[in-house]
Amino acid sequence: MYETKDEILHVYAPMLNPDGTPQMTFEGHIVVKSNGGVKSGTTGVIMGDPVKVNRLQLHHMQNQSATIGGNDFAFVVPVFLDTYQQTGWFPTDHVRVVGGTRLS
């Protein structure tokens, strides 16, 4: 994860239905909740494909205006964090890929 050195980045997690599936908006976006934060520079492994979320759910983007109709979205990607040994979801603009291969 990156931004400015020692900056705290928001971590998100999908909201789940009782059956374990992610909650979805009527536009087809995943619903996420804030799950704390990590320091920029934290390392990890990307664990899946990006998913769409409503941009207004992301704290760092709340002061940006949405498009007409409010259907603006951003992508978040699951990252298994080395330090915390847990998966967090991060906006793709906060993730820097430095190497590796795709696992099947």
C-alpha positions in Angstrom: 0.0 0.0 0.0 1.3 3.4 -0.7 0.7 7.1 -0.4 2.8 9.5 1.7 5.3 7.9 4.1 3.6 7.0 7.4 0.2 7.9 6.2 -2.7 5.8 7.5 -4.7 4.2 4.8 -8.3 3.0 5.3 -8.9 -0.7 5.2 -12.3 -2.0 4.1 -14.2 -5.3 4.4 -17.3 -6.5 2.5 -20.6 -6.5 4.5 -21.9 -10.1 4.4 -25.4 -11.5 4.3 -26.4 -14.2 6.8 -25.5 -16.8 4.2 -22.0 -15.4 3.8 -22.4 -13.8 0.4 -21.5 -10.1 0.0 -24.3 -7.5 0.3 -25.0 -5.8 -3.0 -26.5 -2.4 -3.9 -29.3 -2.2 -6.5 -26.6 -1.0 -8.9 -24.6 -4.2 -8.4 -21.9 -2.8 -6.3 -20.5 -4.6 -3.2 -21.3 -2.9 0.2 -18.1 -2.3 2.3 -17.5 -1.1 5.8 -14.4 0.6 7.2 -12.2 -1.9 9.1 -9.5 0.5 10.6 -6.3 1.4 8.9 -2.7 0.4 8.1 0.5 2.4 7.5 1.4 3.2 4.0 4.2 0.8 2.8 2.5 -2.2 4.4 3.1 -5.3 2.2 0.8 -8.1 1.2 -0.4 -10.4 -1.5 -3.4 -9.7 -3.7 -5.9 -12.4 -3.1 -8.6 -11.9 -5.8 -10.0 -9.7 -8.5 -11.1 -6.1 -7.9 -14.8 -5.5 -7.2 -16.9 -2.3 -7.7 -18.0 -0.3 -4.7 -19.9 3.0 -4.5 -17.3 5.7 -4.3 -19.1 7.4 -1.5 -18.4 4.4 0.8 -14.7 5.1 0.7 -13.6 7.6 3.3 -10.7 9.1 1.2 -13.1 9.8 -1.7 -16.1 11.3 0.2 -15.1 14.8 -0.5 -15.1 14.1 -4.3 -18.3 14.8 -6.1 -20.2 11.9 -7.6 -21.5 11.8 -11.1 -25.1 12.8 -12.0 -27.4 10.2 -10.4 -24.7 9.2 -7.9 -23.7 6.0 -9.7 -20.0 6.7 -9.4 -17.9 3.7 -8.4 -14.4 2.7 -7.5 -12.6 -0.6 -7.5 -11.3 -2.3 -4.3 -9.1 -5.4 -4.2 -8.5 -8.0 -1.4 -4.9 -8.0 0.0 -3.6 -10.5 2.5 -1.4 -8.3 4.8 1.9 -9.7 5.8 2.1 -7.8 9.2 -1.5 -8.5 10.3 -2.0 -11.9 8.7 -5.5 -10.8 7.7 -7.2 -9.8 4.4 -8.2 -6.2 3.9 -9.8 -4.5 0.9 -8.1 -1.5 -0.5 -9.0 1.0 -3.3 -6.9 0.1 -6.3 -5.4 3.6 -6.4 -3.7 2.7 -3.0 -2.1 -0.6 -4.2 1.2 -0.8 -6.0 2.2 -4.2 -7.6 5.9 -4.7 -7.3 6.3 -8.2 -8.6 4.9 -11.7 -8.5 2.9 -14.2 -10.4 -0.7 -15.0 -10.6 -1.7 -18.1 -8.6 -4.3 -20.5 -10.1 
